[in-house]
């Protein structure tokens, strides 16, 4: 009887060693999955879902275009007369570019001597920018959405800038066009 107990305890100790080995292998696998590879932080910096692809020249051109359009519209209003507009921007607009998100996953199963099964799954995702070709063959990022720049303030200098009714009409027009508060709009009389 004592021999059988010793045999049973020896088998139990052997299973414990095998189980510890399995646990150790699982822990090593989890460490490999969880701990990023060297240079992983650099890759994450490159993988932004939105990129600002607007330069200062684009911003200046866009501001000039908005000023021209506002001047043209206000000059058509009765009583305003000759008009000049100046717009200052709080921030630049941004363009959000399309990203491709390919993903792959692998699954494995190990059968242990005692009849138990060990399952493990790993998933890998990557992110790359989608480009489109222009007619001249140049590649540019494919833009999926664009946010307009925020306006800091608008200055209007108009011949009718001394009439309170005209001032109010100009303010209401600018508020409607740019969705800004009246305190960001200054109307002055032209000399």
Protein Blocks (a to p, Z undefined) as FASTA:
>chain_A
ZZmmmmmmmmmmmmmmmmmmmmmmmmmmmmmmmmccehklmmmmmmcfbdcfbdfklmmm
mmmmmmmmmmmmmmmpghklpaddddddfbdcdddddddddddddddddddfkopacddd
dddddddddddddfkopacdddfbdcddddfbdcdddfklmbmklmmmmmmmmmmmnopa
fklpccdddZZ
